[in-house]
Amino acid sequence: MSEHQIKAPAGERAPNVGIAVRHVRRSHSGKFVRVKKDGGGGKGTWGKLLDTDGEAHIDRNDPNYDSGEEPYQLVGSSVSDPLDEYKKKVASIITEYFSNSDVDLAASELKELGSSEYHPYFIKRLVSMAMDRHDKEKEMASVLLSALYSDVISSTQIKQGFFMLLESADDLAVDILDAVEILALFIARAVVDDILPPAFVTRAKKSLPESSKGFQVLQTAEKSYLSAPHHAELVERRWGGSTHVTVEEVKKRISDLLREYVESGDTSEACRCIRQLAVAFFHHEVVKRALVLAMEMRTADHLILKLLKEASEEGLISSSQMVKGFARLRESLDDLALDIPSAKSLFDDLVERAIHDGWLDASFVNAGDVAMTERDDAPKLRRYKEEIVTIIHEYFLSDDIPELIRSLEDLGLPEYNPVFLKKLITLAMDRKNREKEMASVLLSALHIEIFSTQDIVDGFVLLLESAEDTALDILDASNELALFLARAVIDDVLAPLNLEEIGARLAPNCNGSETVHVAQSLIGARHAGERLLRCWGGGTGWAVEDAKDKIVKLLEEYESGGVVGEACQCIRDLGMPFFNHEVVKKALVMAMEKKNDRMLDLLQECYSEGLITTNQMTKGFGRMKDGLDDLALDIPNADEKFKAYHEHAVVRGWLIPVVSANGDDVGA
């Protein structure tokens, strides 16, 4: 029994009697035999796994040697990540820069790398490596960032890089004892060097948890450095590294190299000296001082213009820095005229020659028209600006458009309407979405009441010409300006052709020109009207269709119940004053359909309370008029009814009658 397999009845398992089943193996003869542990086997079995007669070894001298029999190991190869490759390369660039202090070499190597989309990681790596070194390397890192700003690394990438550093501050603090203090100083230095806008600190704080190290960094930068008296000097001298150069020293070097150039006439040497300064972000000072020297030394003006032309053609001084240099000098002409009586005429001559030679954009002259007017009327304009800032702040608090319009009319300076528009949008951009929405709504009202289309166009040109300066204080200035422009088109304040006119008055490759292109793209997108109408949220975040449904329901409830106060409260609760023209339109349609003029009583109450403005009334009647042909299919006398409602509105002062050139009432 122990040597033979025991068969079990059908449906039952064979019992394990006298032999472990797992140690049974069939021999070549077919017999069942007990096998050794690990399969060693006995007589007639195959033996252990991979068992051979002798010890196996490979003899490379054997005539039958096959290299394929050699032991081998599988080695996995990972797919290279472009970002990882970029990080490795920039690490070597930074290490080399810390050893040789060659800013130009570091800049050229970074350019040769390409992959500009990864530049924020370069900033993060540069600063984090410097943080773990001596003050000399920290100073060198700040100097390199200033040199790379604008020409190699964009302002947006600078912000992204520093924000990445703030997000990783908790990790940095594990390895670097005083990481918070050092990173705060780097951010303060970037603000002082004008490569980060002051608003970056405030805006970044909103995006970080208050418990994070990044938030502590921003608080330290703000309170310990940027708020301190003479903070710029304090921050600039904090590390005192060997590469440290103050602004005053740079200005002195610029003056010295320009005077040496006038004496020698060697343009190539002067360009080399400008390049050696390694302050691309400060080249506007070179332009300004060169022009002043040309005015002071009339015999050397041709040499100065030759130098600026060559610096422009070589790409040494960018077009934006060139324009900024001319603009800064234009602003200080009044002071300069105390020493050079003919400063204004000399400046105009230099501008004309620069435009003629092709290294200054012709749009600079048009941009200067308003600026020249502002300078001539400086005291009056200064008072006007002070007044309108107060008026705009009051409007943001009260949301009272009629009062604002009365205040502007009392000032009696319609020629400064573009200046008002510029100030309104600039103030709104630095506030919340509520104020941005209010600014857009106000533009619609002003366009109907007291602003011409040309005023609006001129105001946006002023805004876009100073877009670069605005971006220093407002983090996302370009995108927000594009939204204001696009919203103005959707609100019928501007026509699409006006955007082309605005673009034509700006320099081709400036920030303002790019902003106009972005606005045109926004308008051309699908469902642009609905998206842009609620681009600032309107304080509710509702979709337009949701708002329309709520308006219809509240009007139906009013029509059945007739409680005016409750209906007004419902309109107020919508929180969408910019969309009240839809209330007007749907109320008029319902009055026609139900043949119930009670809706006019509601509109009267809304107007009397200031709940629906004249602007929204006008827009509502206008949209109603545009849809009369379709409405007439269901209501045959729609046209007659509309004329009666329009006359009713004009008599009660809801609307201001607009008279055409032939004397007809346009609204009627």
C-alpha positions as CSV (number, residue, x, y, z in Angstrom):
1,M,0.0,0.0,0.0
2,S,2.9,2.4,0.8
3,E,4.4,1.8,-2.6
4,H,1.3,2.1,-4.8
5,Q,-1.1,4.9,-5.5
6,I,-4.4,4.5,-3.8
7,K,-7.4,5.3,-6.0
8,A,-10.3,7.1,-4.4
9,P,-13.9,6.5,-5.2
10,A,-15.4,9.0,-7.6
11,G,-16.1,12.4,-6.0
12,E,-13.7,11.8,-3.1
13,R,-10.1,12.7,-2.5
14,A,-7.4,10.1,-2.2
15,P,-6.2,9.6,1.4
16,N,-2.6,10.3,2.2
17,V,-1.7,6.9,3.5
18,G,2.0,6.1,4.2
19,I,3.4,8.6,1.6
20,A,3.4,12.3,1.2
21,V,2.0,13.0,-2.2
22,R,4.2,15.9,-2.9
23,H,7.3,13.6,-2.6
24,V,6.0,11.1,-5.2
25,R,7.4,11.3,-8.7
26,R,6.9,8.9,-11.7
27,S,10.2,7.3,-12.9
28,H,11.1,6.6,-16.5
29,S,9.9,3.0,-16.0
30,G,6.5,4.3,-14.9
31,K,6.9,3.2,-11.2
32,F,6.1,5.5,-8.3
33,V,9.1,6.1,-6.2
34,R,10.0,8.1,-3.1
35,V,12.1,11.1,-4.1
36,K,14.6,13.0,-2.1
37,K,13.9,16.5,-0.8
38,D,14.5,19.3,-3.3
39,G,14.0,16.8,-6.2
40,G,17.4,15.0,-5.8
41,G,15.7,11.8,-6.7
42,G,17.0,8.3,-6.6
43,K,17.5,5.6,-9.2
44,G,15.7,6.3,-12.4
45,T,14.8,10.0,-11.6
46,W,16.1,13.2,-13.2
47,G,17.8,14.5,-10.1
48,K,17.9,18.1,-8.8
49,L,16.9,21.0,-10.9
50,L,19.8,22.0,-13.2
51,D,21.9,19.2,-11.7
52,T,24.9,18.2,-13.8
53,D,27.5,15.5,-13.6
54,G,30.2,17.9,-12.5
55,E,30.7,21.5,-11.4
56,A,29.7,23.7,-14.4
57,H,32.1,26.4,-15.4
58,I,32.8,28.3,-18.7
59,D,36.3,28.0,-20.2
60,R,37.0,30.8,-22.6
61,N,39.9,28.7,-24.1
62,D,37.5,25.9,-25.0
63,P,37.2,25.6,-28.8
64,N,33.4,25.3,-28.3
65,Y,33.2,28.5,-26.1
66,D,30.1,30.6,-26.8
67,S,30.0,34.1,-25.4
68,G,26.2,33.9,-25.3
69,E,26.7,31.4,-22.4
70,E,28.3,34.1,-20.2
71,P,26.2,35.2,-17.2
72,Y,24.4,38.5,-17.9
73,Q,22.3,41.1,-16.1
74,L,19.5,43.1,-17.4
75,V,20.1,46.8,-17.0
76,G,17.1,49.2,-17.3
77,S,17.5,52.5,-19.0
78,S,15.2,55.4,-18.0
79,V,13.8,57.8,-20.5
80,S,15.5,61.2,-20.0
81,D,13.3,64.1,-18.8
82,P,14.0,67.4,-20.6
83,L,13.5,69.3,-17.3
84,D,15.9,67.0,-15.4
85,E,18.5,67.6,-18.2
86,Y,17.9,71.3,-17.9
87,K,18.3,71.3,-14.2
88,K,21.7,69.4,-14.4
89,K,23.0,71.9,-17.0
90,V,22.0,75.0,-15.2
91,A,23.5,73.7,-12.0
92,S,26.9,73.5,-13.8
93,I,26.4,77.0,-15.2
94,I,25.6,78.4,-11.8
95,T,28.6,76.6,-10.2
96,E,30.9,78.0,-12.9
97,Y,29.5,81.5,-12.5
98,F,30.2,81.4,-8.8
99,S,33.8,80.6,-9.5
100,N,34.5,83.1,-12.4
101,S,31.9,85.9,-11.8
102,D,31.4,86.3,-15.5
103,V,27.8,87.5,-16.0
104,D,28.1,87.7,-19.8
105,L,29.3,84.1,-20.0
106,A,26.5,82.8,-17.7
107,A,23.9,84.8,-19.8
108,S,25.2,83.4,-23.1
109,E,25.3,79.8,-21.8
110,L,21.7,80.1,-20.5
111,K,20.6,81.5,-23.9
112,E,22.4,78.6,-25.7
113,L,20.5,76.1,-23.6
114,G,17.2,77.2,-25.1
115,S,14.3,75.7,-23.1
116,S,13.2,79.2,-22.1
117,E,10.0,77.8,-20.6
118,Y,12.1,76.3,-17.8
119,H,13.7,79.6,-16.8
120,P,11.7,79.8,-13.5
121,Y,13.6,76.6,-12.4
122,F,16.9,78.4,-13.1
123,I,15.9,81.2,-10.7
124,K,14.9,78.7,-8.1
125,R,18.1,76.8,-8.5
126,L,20.3,79.9,-8.5
127,V,18.8,81.4,-5.3
128,S,18.6,78.1,-3.5
129,M,22.3,77.3,-4.3
130,A,23.3,80.8,-3.2
131,M,21.4,80.6,0.0
132,D,23.7,77.7,1.2
133,R,26.9,79.7,0.4
134,H,28.6,82.9,1.5
135,D,27.4,86.5,1.2
136,K,29.6,86.9,-1.9
137,E,27.6,84.3,-3.8
138,K,24.3,85.7,-2.6
139,E,25.3,89.1,-3.9
140,M,26.5,87.5,-7.2
141,A,23.1,85.8,-7.6
142,S,21.2,89.0,-7.2
143,V,23.5,90.8,-9.7
144,L,23.0,88.0,-12.2
145,L,19.2,88.1,-11.9
146,S,19.2,91.8,-12.6
147,A,21.5,91.3,-15.6
148,L,19.2,88.6,-17.1
149,Y,16.0,90.4,-16.4
150,S,14.0,91.3,-19.5
151,D,16.7,90.4,-22.1
152,V,17.0,86.6,-21.2
153,I,14.4,86.0,-18.5
154,S,11.0,87.7,-18.7
155,S,9.3,89.5,-15.8
156,T,6.6,86.8,-15.6
157,Q,9.3,84.0,-15.3
158,I,11.0,86.0,-12.5
159,K,7.7,86.1,-10.6
160,Q,7.1,82.4,-11.2
161,G,10.6,81.5,-10.1
162,F,10.4,83.4,-6.8
163,F,6.9,82.0,-6.2
164,M,8.3,78.5,-6.6
165,L,11.0,79.4,-4.0
166,L,8.3,80.5,-1.6
167,E,6.3,77.3,-2.1
168,S,9.5,75.3,-1.3
169,A,10.5,77.4,1.7
170,D,9.5,74.7,4.1
171,D,11.8,72.2,2.5
172,L,14.7,74.8,2.3
173,A,14.3,75.5,6.0
174,V,15.1,71.9,6.8
175,D,18.7,72.2,5.3
176,I,19.3,76.0,5.7
177,L,18.9,77.2,9.3
178,D,18.0,80.8,8.5
179,A,16.2,80.1,5.2
180,V,13.3,82.5,5.9
181,E,15.6,85.5,6.6
182,I,17.8,84.9,3.6
183,L,14.9,84.3,1.1
184,A,13.1,87.4,2.5
185,L,16.3,89.4,1.7
186,F,16.4,88.0,-1.8
187,I,12.8,89.1,-2.4
188,A,13.4,92.5,-1.0
189,R,16.6,92.9,-3.1
190,A,14.6,91.9,-6.2
191,V,12.0,94.6,-5.5
192,V,14.7,97.2,-4.9
193,D,16.4,96.2,-8.2
194,D,13.1,96.6,-10.0
195,I,12.9,93.0,-11.2
196,L,9.9,92.2,-9.0
197,P,7.0,94.6,-8.6
198,P,6.2,95.7,-5.0
199,A,2.7,94.3,-5.5
200,F,4.2,90.8,-5.8
201,V,4.6,90.6,-2.0
202,T,0.9,91.4,-1.3
203,R,-0.4,89.2,-4.1
204,A,1.8,86.2,-3.3
205,K,0.6,86.3,0.3
206,K,-2.9,85.6,-0.8
207,S,-1.8,82.4,-2.5
208,L,0.1,80.9,0.4
209,P,-1.2,79.3,3.6
210,E,-0.5,81.6,6.6
211,S,1.1,78.7,8.4
212,S,3.7,78.2,5.7
213,K,7.3,79.3,5.7
214,G,6.7,81.1,2.4
215,F,4.1,83.3,4.1
216,Q,6.7,84.1,6.9
217,V,9.3,85.0,4.2
218,L,6.9,87.6,2.7
219,Q,6.0,89.0,6.1
220,T,9.7,89.3,6.9
221,A,10.5,91.0,3.6
222,E,7.7,93.4,4.0
223,K,8.2,94.4,7.7
224,S,12.0,94.1,8.2
225,Y,13.2,95.4,4.8
226,L,10.8,97.0,2.5
227,S,9.1,99.1,5.2
228,A,12.3,100.3,6.9
229,P,13.6,103.9,6.4
230,H,16.2,104.0,3.6
231,H,15.3,100.4,2.9
232,A,16.8,100.5,-0.7
233,E,20.3,101.4,0.7
234,L,20.0,98.9,3.5
235,V,19.0,96.0,1.2
236,E,21.6,96.9,-1.4
237,R,24.5,96.9,1.1
238,R,23.3,93.9,3.1
239,W,25.6,91.3,1.5
240,G,28.3,93.7,0.5
241,G,29.8,91.2,-1.9
242,S,32.7,91.9,-4.3
243,T,30.3,92.4,-7.2
244,H,28.2,95.0,-5.3
245,V,27.6,98.1,-7.3
246,T,25.1,100.8,-6.1
247,V,22.8,102.8,-8.4
248,E,24.8,105.9,-7.8
249,E,28.1,104.2,-8.8
250,V,26.4,102.9,-12.0
251,K,25.2,106.4,-12.8
252,K,28.8,107.7,-12.3
253,R,30.2,105.0,-14.5
254,I,27.7,105.9,-17.2
255,S,28.6,109.6,-17.1
256,D,32.4,108.7,-17.2
257,L,32.1,106.4,-20.2
258,L,30.0,108.9,-22.1
259,R,32.5,111.7,-21.6
260,E,35.4,109.4,-22.5
261,Y,33.5,108.5,-25.7
262,V,33.0,112.1,-26.6
263,E,36.7,112.7,-26.3
264,S,37.8,109.5,-28.1
265,G,35.0,109.0,-30.6
266,D,35.5,105.2,-30.3
267,T,32.0,103.8,-30.7
268,S,33.0,100.1,-30.3
269,E,34.9,100.8,-27.0
270,A,31.9,102.7,-25.7
271,C,29.5,99.8,-26.5
272,R,32.0,97.4,-24.8
273,C,31.9,99.6,-21.7
274,I,28.1,99.7,-21.7
275,R,28.0,95.9,-22.1
276,Q,30.5,95.5,-19.3
277,L,28.3,97.5,-16.9
278,A,26.0,94.4,-17.0
279,V,22.9,96.4,-16.2
280,A,20.6,95.8,-19.1
281,F,17.6,96.8,-16.9
282,F,19.2,100.2,-16.4
283,H,20.1,101.1,-20.0
284,H,17.4,103.8,-20.1
285,E,19.7,105.8,-17.8
286,V,22.4,105.5,-20.5
287,V,20.0,106.9,-23.1
288,K,18.8,109.7,-20.8
289,R,22.4,110.8,-19.8
290,A,23.6,110.6,-23.4
291,L,20.8,112.9,-24.6
292,V,21.5,115.4,-21.8
293,L,25.2,115.4,-22.8
294,A,24.2,116.0,-26.4
295,M,22.2,119.1,-25.4
296,E,25.0,120.4,-23.2
297,M,27.7,119.8,-25.8
298,R,26.1,120.8,-29.1
299,T,29.3,119.9,-31.0
300,A,29.1,116.3,-29.8
301,D,25.5,115.6,-30.6
302,H,26.3,113.7,-33.8
303,L,28.6,111.4,-31.9
304,I,26.0,110.8,-29.2
305,L,23.3,109.9,-31.8
306,K,25.8,107.7,-33.6
307,L,26.5,105.7,-30.4
308,L,22.8,105.3,-29.6
309,K,22.0,104.2,-33.1
310,E,24.8,101.6,-33.1
311,A,23.8,100.4,-29.6
312,S,20.2,100.0,-30.9
313,E,21.2,98.1,-34.1
314,E,23.5,95.7,-32.2
315,G,20.6,95.0,-29.8
316,L,22.7,96.3,-26.9
317,I,20.0,98.7,-25.9
318,S,16.5,97.3,-26.4
319,S,13.7,99.4,-28.0
320,S,11.8,99.5,-24.8
321,Q,14.8,100.9,-22.9
322,M,15.4,103.4,-25.6
323,V,11.8,104.7,-25.5
324,K,11.9,104.8,-21.7
325,G,15.1,106.8,-21.8
326,F,13.6,109.4,-24.1
327,A,10.3,109.4,-22.1
328,R,12.2,110.0,-18.8
329,L,14.1,113.0,-20.3
330,R,10.8,114.4,-21.7
331,E,9.3,114.4,-18.2
332,S,12.3,116.3,-16.8
333,L,12.5,119.0,-19.5
334,D,11.1,121.7,-17.2
335,D,13.9,121.2,-14.7
336,L,16.5,120.9,-17.5
337,A,15.4,124.2,-19.0
338,L,16.7,126.0,-16.0
339,D,20.3,125.1,-17.1
340,I,19.6,124.7,-20.9
341,P,17.0,127.3,-21.9
342,S,16.5,125.8,-25.3
343,A,16.1,122.2,-23.9
344,K,12.6,121.7,-25.4
345,S,13.5,122.6,-28.9
346,L,16.8,120.7,-28.7
347,F,15.0,117.6,-27.4
348,D,12.4,117.8,-30.3
349,D,15.3,118.0,-32.7
350,L,17.0,114.9,-31.3
351,V,13.7,113.0,-31.4
352,E,13.2,113.9,-35.0
353,R,16.7,112.8,-36.0
354,A,16.4,109.5,-34.1
355,I,13.0,108.7,-35.8
356,H,14.5,109.7,-39.2
357,D,17.5,107.3,-38.7
358,G,15.1,104.5,-37.7
359,W,16.2,103.6,-34.2
360,L,13.3,105.4,-32.3
361,D,9.7,104.4,-33.1
362,A,7.6,107.2,-34.8
363,S,4.8,106.4,-32.3
364,F,6.8,108.1,-29.6
365,V,5.8,111.5,-31.0
366,N,2.1,110.7,-30.8
367,A,2.6,109.3,-27.3
368,G,4.2,112.5,-26.4
369,D,1.3,114.8,-27.4
370,V,-0.7,114.2,-24.3
371,A,2.4,114.2,-22.2
372,M,3.5,117.6,-23.5
373,T,0.0,118.9,-22.8
374,E,0.1,117.5,-19.3
375,R,3.5,119.2,-18.7
376,D,2.3,122.6,-20.0
377,D,-0.7,122.4,-17.7
378,A,1.1,120.7,-14.9
379,P,-0.5,122.6,-11.9
380,K,-4.0,122.3,-13.3
381,L,-3.6,118.7,-14.2
382,R,-2.1,117.9,-10.8
383,R,-5.2,119.4,-9.1
384,Y,-7.5,117.5,-11.5
385,K,-5.8,114.2,-10.7
386,E,-6.2,114.8,-6.9
387,E,-9.9,115.5,-7.4
388,I,-10.7,112.5,-9.6
389,V,-8.9,110.1,-7.2
390,T,-11.3,111.2,-4.4
391,I,-14.3,111.0,-6.8
392,I,-13.3,107.4,-7.9
393,H,-12.8,106.3,-4.3
394,E,-16.2,107.6,-3.3
395,Y,-17.8,105.8,-6.3
396,F,-16.2,102.5,-5.2
397,L,-17.8,103.0,-1.8
398,S,-21.2,104.3,-2.9
399,D,-21.7,102.7,-6.4
400,D,-23.5,106.0,-7.3
401,I,-23.0,106.7,-11.0
402,P,-25.2,109.8,-11.3
403,E,-23.3,111.4,-8.4
404,L,-20.0,110.7,-10.0
405,I,-21.2,112.1,-13.3
406,R,-22.3,115.3,-11.6
407,S,-18.9,115.6,-9.9
408,L,-17.1,115.3,-13.2
409,E,-19.4,117.9,-14.8
410,D,-18.7,120.3,-11.9
411,L,-14.9,120.0,-12.5
412,G,-15.6,121.3,-16.1
413,L,-12.5,119.8,-17.7
414,P,-13.7,117.5,-20.5
415,E,-10.3,117.7,-22.2
416,Y,-8.9,115.5,-19.4
417,N,-11.5,112.7,-19.9
418,P,-8.8,110.3,-21.1
419,V,-6.8,111.0,-18.0
420,F,-9.9,110.1,-15.9
421,L,-10.3,106.8,-17.7
422,K,-6.6,105.9,-17.2
423,K,-6.8,106.7,-13.5
424,L,-10.2,104.8,-13.1
425,I,-8.9,101.6,-14.6
426,T,-5.5,101.8,-12.9
427,L,-7.1,102.1,-9.5
428,A,-9.6,99.3,-10.2
429,M,-6.9,96.9,-11.4
430,D,-5.2,97.1,-8.0
431,R,-8.5,96.2,-6.2
432,K,-11.0,93.3,-6.2
433,N,-13.2,92.0,-8.9
434,R,-16.1,94.1,-7.5
435,E,-14.3,97.3,-8.3
436,K,-13.2,96.1,-11.7
437,E,-16.8,95.3,-12.5
438,M,-17.9,98.7,-11.3
439,A,-15.2,100.4,-13.5
440,S,-16.6,98.6,-16.6
441,V,-20.1,99.5,-15.7
442,L,-19.1,103.1,-15.2
443,L,-17.4,103.3,-18.6
444,S,-20.7,102.3,-20.2
445,A,-22.5,105.0,-18.3
446,L,-19.9,107.7,-19.1
447,H,-19.9,106.8,-22.8
448,I,-23.6,107.4,-22.9
449,E,-23.6,110.5,-20.7
450,I,-20.4,112.6,-21.2
451,F,-17.5,110.7,-22.8
452,S,-17.0,110.5,-26.6
453,T,-15.7,107.4,-28.2
454,Q,-12.5,109.3,-28.9
455,D,-12.1,110.1,-25.2
456,I,-12.3,106.3,-24.5
457,V,-9.8,105.5,-27.3
458,D,-7.3,108.2,-26.0
459,G,-7.7,106.9,-22.5
460,F,-6.9,103.3,-23.4
461,V,-3.9,104.5,-25.5
462,L,-2.6,106.3,-22.4
463,L,-3.1,103.1,-20.3
464,L,-1.4,100.9,-22.8
465,E,1.6,103.2,-23.4
466,S,2.4,102.9,-19.7
467,A,1.6,99.2,-19.5
468,E,5.2,98.3,-18.6
469,D,5.3,100.7,-15.7
470,T,1.8,99.5,-14.5
471,A,3.1,95.9,-14.6
472,L,5.8,96.8,-12.0
473,D,3.0,97.5,-9.4
474,I,0.2,95.1,-10.6
475,L,1.2,91.5,-11.1
476,D,-1.2,90.5,-13.9
477,A,-1.6,94.0,-15.5
478,S,-1.4,92.9,-19.1
479,N,-4.2,90.3,-18.9
480,E,-6.4,92.6,-16.9
481,L,-6.0,95.4,-19.4
482,A,-6.9,93.0,-22.2
483,L,-10.1,92.1,-20.3
484,F,-11.0,95.8,-19.8
485,L,-10.5,96.4,-23.5
486,A,-12.5,93.3,-24.6
487,R,-15.3,94.1,-22.1
488,A,-15.5,97.7,-23.5
489,V,-16.2,96.2,-27.0
490,I,-18.8,93.8,-25.6
491,D,-20.5,96.7,-23.8
492,D,-20.6,98.7,-27.1
493,V,-18.3,101.3,-25.6
494,L,-15.8,100.6,-28.3
495,A,-16.2,99.1,-31.7
496,P,-13.8,96.3,-32.9
497,L,-12.3,98.8,-35.4
498,N,-11.3,101.0,-32.4
499,L,-9.0,98.3,-31.2
500,E,-7.2,98.4,-34.6
501,E,-6.9,102.2,-34.2
502,I,-5.5,101.8,-30.7
503,G,-3.0,99.2,-31.8
504,A,-1.8,101.4,-34.7
505,R,-1.0,104.2,-32.2
506,L,1.3,101.9,-30.2
507,A,4.9,100.7,-30.8
508,P,4.7,97.4,-32.8
509,N,6.4,95.1,-30.2
510,C,5.6,96.8,-26.9
511,N,3.5,95.3,-24.1
512,G,0.5,97.5,-25.0
513,S,0.4,96.3,-28.5
514,E,0.5,92.6,-27.3
515,T,-2.4,93.4,-24.9
516,V,-4.5,94.7,-27.8
517,H,-3.9,91.4,-29.7
518,V,-4.9,89.4,-26.6
519,A,-8.1,91.5,-26.3
520,Q,-8.9,90.8,-30.0
521,S,-8.4,87.1,-29.3
522,L,-10.8,87.2,-26.3
523,I,-13.5,88.9,-28.4
524,G,-13.1,86.3,-31.2
525,A,-13.5,83.3,-28.9
526,R,-16.7,81.3,-28.8
527,H,-19.4,82.6,-26.4
528,A,-17.2,85.6,-25.9
529,G,-20.1,87.9,-25.0
530,E,-21.3,85.7,-22.1
531,R,-17.8,85.0,-20.8
532,L,-16.7,88.6,-20.9
533,L,-19.9,89.9,-19.3
534,R,-19.1,87.9,-16.2
535,C,-15.3,88.2,-16.5
536,W,-15.2,90.0,-13.1
537,G,-17.8,87.8,-11.6
538,G,-20.4,90.5,-11.0
539,G,-20.3,89.5,-7.3
540,T,-22.3,86.4,-7.9
541,G,-20.5,84.0,-10.2
542,W,-23.9,83.0,-11.8
543,A,-24.1,82.0,-15.4
544,V,-26.0,84.5,-17.6
545,E,-28.9,82.0,-18.2
546,D,-29.3,81.5,-14.5
547,A,-29.6,85.3,-14.0
548,K,-32.1,85.5,-16.8
549,D,-34.3,82.8,-15.2
550,K,-34.2,84.5,-11.8
551,I,-35.2,87.8,-13.5
552,V,-38.2,86.2,-15.2
553,K,-39.3,84.5,-12.0
554,L,-39.1,87.7,-9.9
555,L,-41.1,89.6,-12.6
556,E,-43.7,86.9,-12.7
557,E,-44.1,87.0,-9.0
558,Y,-44.4,90.8,-9.0
559,E,-46.9,90.6,-11.8
560,S,-49.1,88.2,-9.8
561,G,-48.5,89.7,-6.3
562,G,-47.9,93.4,-7.1
563,V,-45.5,94.1,-4.2
564,V,-43.1,96.7,-5.6
565,G,-40.8,96.8,-2.5
566,E,-40.3,93.0,-2.6
567,A,-39.5,93.0,-6.3
568,C,-36.9,95.8,-5.9
569,Q,-35.3,93.8,-3.0
570,C,-35.1,90.7,-5.3
571,I,-33.4,92.8,-8.0
572,R,-31.0,94.1,-5.4
573,D,-30.3,90.5,-4.1
574,L,-29.3,89.5,-7.6
575,G,-26.1,91.5,-7.0
576,M,-25.6,92.1,-10.8
577,P,-26.1,95.8,-11.4
578,F,-24.2,95.6,-14.7
579,F,-27.0,93.2,-15.9
580,N,-30.0,95.3,-14.9
581,H,-30.6,96.2,-18.5
582,E,-32.0,92.7,-18.8
583,V,-34.5,93.5,-16.1
584,V,-35.7,96.5,-18.1
585,K,-35.9,94.5,-21.3
586,K,-37.8,91.6,-19.8
587,A,-40.1,93.9,-17.9
588,L,-41.1,95.7,-21.1
589,V,-41.6,92.4,-23.0
590,M,-43.8,91.1,-20.1
591,A,-45.8,94.4,-20.1
592,M,-46.6,93.9,-23.8
593,E,-47.4,90.2,-23.5
594,K,-49.6,90.5,-20.4
595,K,-51.1,93.8,-21.5
596,N,-50.4,95.0,-17.9
597,D,-48.6,98.4,-17.5
598,R,-47.9,97.6,-13.8
599,M,-44.3,96.8,-14.9
600,L,-43.8,100.5,-15.6
601,D,-44.5,101.2,-12.0
602,L,-41.7,98.8,-11.0
603,L,-39.3,100.4,-13.4
604,Q,-40.3,103.8,-12.0
605,E,-39.6,102.7,-8.4
606,C,-36.2,101.1,-9.5
607,Y,-35.2,104.4,-11.1
608,S,-36.3,106.5,-8.2
609,E,-34.3,104.4,-5.7
610,G,-31.2,104.5,-8.0
611,L,-31.4,100.7,-8.3
612,I,-31.4,100.9,-12.1
613,T,-29.3,103.7,-13.6
614,T,-30.0,105.8,-16.7
615,N,-27.3,103.8,-18.4
616,Q,-28.9,100.5,-17.7
617,M,-32.4,101.9,-18.6
618,T,-31.0,103.1,-21.9
619,K,-29.3,99.8,-22.7
620,G,-32.5,97.9,-21.8
621,F,-34.6,100.0,-24.1
622,G,-32.0,99.7,-26.8
623,R,-31.9,95.9,-26.7
624,M,-35.7,95.9,-26.7
625,K,-35.7,98.0,-29.8
626,D,-33.2,95.7,-31.6
627,G,-35.5,92.7,-31.0
628,L,-38.8,94.4,-32.1
629,D,-38.9,92.6,-35.4
630,D,-38.9,89.1,-33.8
631,L,-41.3,90.3,-31.0
632,A,-43.8,91.6,-33.6
633,L,-44.4,88.0,-34.8
634,D,-46.1,87.3,-31.4
635,I,-47.3,90.8,-30.6
636,P,-48.5,92.6,-33.7
637,N,-48.6,96.0,-32.1
638,A,-45.1,95.7,-30.5
639,D,-43.7,98.7,-32.3
640,E,-46.5,101.0,-31.2
641,K,-46.3,99.8,-27.6
642,F,-42.5,100.3,-27.6
643,K,-42.9,103.9,-28.8
644,A,-45.5,104.5,-26.0
645,Y,-43.2,103.0,-23.4
646,H,-40.2,105.0,-24.7
647,E,-42.1,108.3,-24.5
648,H,-43.3,107.4,-21.0
649,A,-39.6,106.8,-19.9
650,V,-38.4,110.1,-21.5
651,V,-41.1,112.1,-19.7
652,R,-40.3,110.6,-16.4
653,G,-36.5,111.1,-16.9
654,W,-35.5,107.5,-17.0
655,L,-33.9,108.1,-20.4
656,I,-32.1,111.1,-22.0
657,P,-33.5,111.6,-25.5
658,V,-30.9,111.4,-28.2
659,V,-31.5,113.6,-31.1
660,S,-30.0,112.8,-34.5
661,A,-28.5,115.3,-37.0
662,N,-31.9,115.8,-38.7
663,G,-33.6,116.6,-35.4
664,D,-35.4,113.2,-35.0
665,D,-35.5,111.4,-31.7
666,V,-33.3,108.4,-32.3
667,G,-34.9,106.4,-29.5
668,A,-38.4,106.8,-30.9
